[in-house]
């Protein structure tokens, strides 16, 4: 405004007294300014239930509780239980204005419930924002998350980060399809091969909640059988949840469900779908538009309405163990869901874990198995090559494969593809001196030397090439392969069978299927593709590499991987043969020859019971610097029957030495680990004691990190 305009209109300074009085009166009568969002200073509160109980997303144990906030009137309609909110957290009691706490940083959270008044006597801060009116946290999901947090001595916020996927506004704006009516109950189909298979489906279709441990027959029918169990549950008007170890298995169950029920009756929750699509599918399940879910590990928390059946396939696979805090296992989460929702439970696998055997022995679940005649007719013929056979075999001295293996490959290639399972990926993952067999180490960092393509030696830790290696023990200059990888095996087999195509499946490229034509398929454990019509033969090489691991589960895991590969081979009635290069007197090898994983698991369970090892006992691992672990063990109030083993030093990882193990120390740090075990009935008390001690330690602040893991899968 120009000065002329100011003189013409009259400024406030030059206004007569009566005009100033009119201005002051108009200001007094003006409408009160609207409160600023996220602070809501001076805003009126909701008329009913003005208090919101919020779980803040902090993820630290000493803040693992609810906090009360005031609900502004303008957020009253959207601030409903289960929605995502933002609140101000961290303001002190001294920052109070007009009876309301102010300040603090904005943080995400979930609104748990609305209350008429708060238990907190001081002033409350106001909800800053309702992020979305979509209720994503139901009371059932909250109860499950709390049970998982208590079992694994973790925080509720950490569990909800695993249970509720990140928000996508575009996905929330799209409406979910209308739910379809229940389908017809399916026929028993291939379930008739099992002694109680048809009865299991009938119980699901009639609204029952049967619990079974299912030892699956070899072959590709397992995905169709899971689909029939899901269809029987849907026929009763209830929902079903299937958790599998990887995307390939999820794709097979997805295809089987689509073929049996058609499109629109189930959702697939895997990381391959992308954040928006996965959240849209998750919302369809949460809204009740879809009643069946198939997914990988994160799907164990899928909010299926009126849950009637939970299924886990191959519970011994390491992918079922969540690496993020509090590191729950999918099997244990589904067991909690089965107990919480009083629904059916199905644990299926070609093999059998010790935990599955314990479920049957305790009477909590019933065995779902086929007769021995059915097993013999469906399984391939298994032959072994032990140390004695290798010593007498002239071909095995000069080549890697014994004569029996070469004969099995040659005969199998006449009728179809041959699977070769190698426990290590890469070319030559480990090298040793050819004269004294001492491991070849890098001169710079003492890391293991690995053979690469074209004869290049490179350190597996620092990556430096080694051109003039000599053995520090005996002075030798010649190297031999200590462990041969999948690519080197494929190269050797390609030279031996030049007219046969060779395919590899491993970490770099995992094949889903291969044709039924003659070919050599070299795969690492867990990456075996399915062959059309099944493999004619399979070679399981370097059995000592899996059996020799310093781990309580080494034998169980080796048998599981061998049986998973053998299950892809044709039955022995049509010539299917499996050759395993391992000592035949070992218990896992004998169980493979008899195709009796259940007997192996039952015997393992009995021995662990005598020794007090999991799952007969509950166990926790406490790891950290020596002083920190000692301080923690001195402060924690353990149950009376607790037994502390250790602490003992942990291996010191080297920078660049591969992926860090879950729960392991950072590169270069020296940690110790103590194991605490109690009887199964004291597992809850142990978790509560560890959580309380860790929360008190975090509240004090400072000090070295101490990591607590309940029921770790790798206890050595």
WOBEL-V31898 format. One record per backbone hydrogen bond with DSSP energy under -0.5 kcal/mol. NH is the residue of the N-H (numbers start at 1). CO is the residue of the C=O. If there is no record, write none. Layout:
nh=NH co=CO
nh=NH co=CO
This chain:
nh=6 co=2
nh=7 co=3
nh=8 co=4
nh=9 co=5
nh=10 co=6
nh=15 co=12
nh=19 co=16
nh=20 co=16
nh=21 co=17
nh=22 co=18
nh=23 co=19
nh=24 co=20
nh=25 co=21
nh=26 co=22
nh=27 co=23
nh=28 co=24
nh=29 co=25
nh=30 co=26
nh=30 co=27
nh=38 co=128
nh=39 co=36
nh=40 co=36
nh=43 co=40
nh=46 co=71
nh=51 co=115
nh=52 co=69
nh=53 co=113
nh=54 co=52
nh=54 co=67
nh=55 co=110
nh=56 co=54
nh=57 co=108
nh=58 co=56
nh=59 co=56
nh=63 co=60
nh=64 co=61
nh=65 co=63
nh=67 co=54
nh=69 co=52
nh=70 co=125
nh=71 co=50
nh=72 co=70
nh=73 co=44
nh=75 co=72
nh=76 co=73
nh=79 co=75
nh=80 co=78
nh=82 co=111
nh=83 co=80
nh=84 co=132
nh=85 co=109
nh=86 co=129
nh=87 co=107
nh=88 co=126
nh=89 co=87
nh=89 co=105
nh=95 co=92
nh=96 co=94
nh=97 co=100
nh=100 co=97
nh=101 co=124
nh=102 co=95
nh=105 co=89
nh=107 co=87
nh=109 co=85
nh=110 co=55
nh=111 co=83
nh=112 co=53
nh=112 co=110
nh=113 co=53
nh=115 co=51
nh=127 co=70
nh=128 co=86
nh=129 co=86
nh=131 co=84
nh=131 co=129
nh=132 co=84
nh=135 co=133
nh=136 co=82
nh=136 co=134
nh=137 co=82
nh=138 co=136
nh=142 co=138
nh=143 co=139
nh=144 co=140
nh=145 co=141
nh=146 co=142
nh=147 co=143
nh=148 co=144
nh=149 co=145
nh=150 co=146
nh=151 co=147
nh=152 co=148
nh=153 co=150
nh=154 co=149
nh=159 co=155
nh=160 co=156
nh=161 co=157
nh=162 co=158
nh=162 co=159
nh=163 co=159
nh=164 co=160
nh=165 co=163
nh=172 co=168
nh=173 co=169
nh=174 co=170
nh=174 co=171
nh=191 co=188
nh=192 co=189
nh=193 co=190
nh=194 co=191
nh=195 co=369
nh=197 co=194
nh=200 co=196
nh=201 co=197
nh=202 co=198
nh=203 co=199
nh=204 co=200
nh=205 co=201
nh=206 co=202
nh=207 co=204
nh=208 co=203
nh=212 co=345
nh=213 co=366
nh=214 co=212
nh=214 co=347
nh=215 co=213
nh=215 co=368
nh=216 co=214
nh=216 co=349
nh=219 co=567
nh=222 co=219
nh=223 co=220
nh=225 co=221
nh=226 co=222
nh=227 co=223
nh=228 co=224
nh=229 co=225
nh=230 co=226
nh=231 co=227
nh=232 co=228
nh=233 co=229
nh=234 co=230
nh=235 co=231
nh=236 co=232
nh=236 co=233
nh=237 co=234
nh=238 co=233
nh=239 co=306
nh=240 co=291
nh=241 co=309
nh=242 co=293
nh=243 co=311
nh=244 co=295
nh=250 co=246
nh=251 co=247
nh=252 co=248
nh=253 co=249
nh=254 co=250
nh=255 co=251
nh=256 co=252
nh=257 co=253
nh=258 co=254
nh=259 co=255
nh=260 co=256
nh=261 co=257
nh=262 co=257
nh=262 co=258
nh=265 co=262
nh=267 co=292
nh=269 co=267
nh=269 co=294
nh=270 co=268
nh=273 co=270
nh=274 co=271
nh=278 co=274
nh=279 co=275
nh=280 co=276
nh=281 co=277
nh=282 co=278
nh=283 co=279
nh=284 co=280
nh=285 co=281
nh=286 co=282
nh=287 co=283
nh=288 co=285
nh=289 co=284
nh=290 co=284
nh=291 co=265
nh=292 co=265
nh=293 co=240
nh=294 co=267
nh=295 co=242
nh=296 co=269
nh=299 co=296
nh=300 co=297
nh=301 co=298
nh=302 co=299
nh=304 co=302
nh=307 co=304
nh=308 co=239
nh=309 co=239
nh=310 co=344
nh=311 co=241
nh=312 co=346
nh=313 co=243
nh=314 co=348
nh=317 co=314
nh=320 co=317
nh=321 co=318
nh=322 co=320
nh=322 co=328
nh=327 co=324
nh=330 co=320
nh=333 co=329
nh=334 co=330
nh=335 co=331
nh=336 co=332
nh=337 co=333
nh=338 co=334
nh=339 co=335
nh=340 co=336
nh=341 co=337
nh=342 co=338
nh=343 co=338
nh=344 co=308
nh=345 co=210
nh=346 co=310
nh=347 co=212
nh=348 co=312
nh=348 co=346
nh=349 co=214
nh=357 co=353
nh=358 co=354
nh=359 co=355
nh=360 co=356
nh=361 co=357
nh=362 co=358
nh=363 co=360
nh=364 co=359
nh=365 co=359
nh=366 co=211
nh=368 co=213
nh=369 co=367
nh=371 co=193
nh=375 co=371
nh=376 co=372
nh=377 co=373
nh=378 co=374
nh=379 co=375
nh=381 co=576
nh=383 co=578
nh=385 co=580
nh=390 co=386
nh=391 co=387
nh=392 co=388
nh=393 co=389
nh=394 co=392
nh=397 co=393
nh=398 co=394
nh=399 co=395
nh=406 co=402
nh=407 co=403
nh=408 co=404
nh=409 co=405
nh=410 co=406
nh=411 co=407
nh=412 co=408
nh=413 co=409
nh=414 co=411
nh=415 co=412
nh=416 co=412
nh=418 co=519
nh=419 co=537
nh=420 co=521
nh=421 co=539
nh=422 co=420
nh=422 co=523
nh=428 co=451
nh=430 co=483
nh=431 co=449
nh=432 co=480
nh=433 co=438
nh=434 co=478
nh=437 co=433
nh=440 co=431
nh=442 co=447
nh=446 co=442
nh=449 co=440
nh=450 co=458
nh=451 co=428
nh=452 co=456
nh=455 co=452
nh=456 co=453
nh=457 co=466
nh=458 co=450
nh=459 co=464
nh=460 co=448
nh=463 co=459
nh=466 co=457
nh=467 co=465
nh=471 co=476
nh=475 co=471
nh=480 co=432
nh=482 co=430
nh=482 co=480
nh=483 co=430
nh=485 co=427
nh=486 co=424
nh=487 co=426
nh=488 co=426
nh=489 co=485
nh=490 co=486
nh=491 co=487
nh=492 co=488
nh=493 co=489
nh=494 co=490
nh=495 co=491
nh=496 co=492
nh=497 co=493
nh=498 co=495
nh=500 co=497
nh=503 co=520
nh=505 co=522
nh=506 co=509
nh=511 co=509
nh=514 co=530
nh=520 co=501
nh=521 co=418
nh=521 co=519
nh=522 co=503
nh=522 co=520
nh=523 co=420
nh=523 co=521
nh=524 co=505
nh=527 co=524
nh=530 co=512
nh=532 co=514
nh=534 co=531
nh=535 co=568
nh=536 co=417
nh=537 co=417
nh=538 co=577
nh=539 co=419
nh=540 co=579
nh=541 co=421
nh=541 co=539
nh=543 co=581
nh=545 co=542
nh=546 co=542
nh=546 co=543
nh=547 co=543
nh=548 co=544
nh=549 co=546
nh=551 co=549
nh=554 co=551
nh=557 co=553
nh=558 co=554
nh=559 co=555
nh=560 co=556
nh=561 co=557
nh=562 co=558
nh=563 co=559
nh=564 co=560
nh=565 co=561
nh=566 co=562
nh=567 co=563
nh=568 co=565
nh=569 co=566
nh=570 co=535
nh=572 co=379
nh=574 co=571
nh=575 co=572
nh=576 co=571
nh=577 co=536
nh=578 co=381
nh=579 co=538
nh=580 co=383
nh=580 co=578
nh=581 co=540
nh=582 co=385
nh=582 co=580
nh=586 co=583
nh=590 co=586
nh=591 co=587
nh=592 co=588
nh=593 co=589
nh=594 co=590
nh=595 co=591
nh=596 co=591
nh=600 co=596
nh=601 co=597
nh=602 co=598
nh=603 co=599
nh=604 co=600
nh=605 co=601
nh=606 co=602
nh=607 co=603
nh=608 co=604
nh=609 co=605
nh=610 co=606
nh=611 co=607
nh=612 co=608
nh=613 co=608
nh=616 co=613
nh=617 co=613
nh=618 co=678
nh=620 co=676
nh=621 co=709
nh=622 co=674
nh=623 co=707
nh=624 co=672
nh=625 co=705
nh=629 co=625
nh=630 co=626
nh=631 co=627
nh=632 co=628
nh=633 co=629
nh=634 co=630
nh=635 co=631
nh=636 co=632
nh=638 co=636
nh=642 co=639
nh=643 co=677
nh=645 co=643
nh=645 co=675
nh=646 co=644
nh=647 co=673
nh=648 co=673
nh=650 co=671
nh=653 co=651
nh=657 co=654
nh=664 co=661
nh=668 co=653
nh=669 co=666
nh=671 co=669
nh=672 co=624
nh=673 co=648
nh=674 co=622
nh=675 co=645
nh=676 co=620
nh=677 co=643
nh=678 co=618
nh=680 co=616
nh=682 co=679
nh=683 co=680
nh=686 co=682
nh=687 co=683
nh=688 co=684
nh=689 co=685
nh=690 co=686
nh=691 co=687
nh=692 co=688
nh=693 co=689
nh=694 co=690
nh=695 co=691
nh=696 co=692
nh=697 co=693
nh=698 co=694
nh=699 co=695
nh=700 co=696
nh=701 co=697
nh=707 co=623
nh=709 co=621
nh=711 co=619
nh=715 co=713
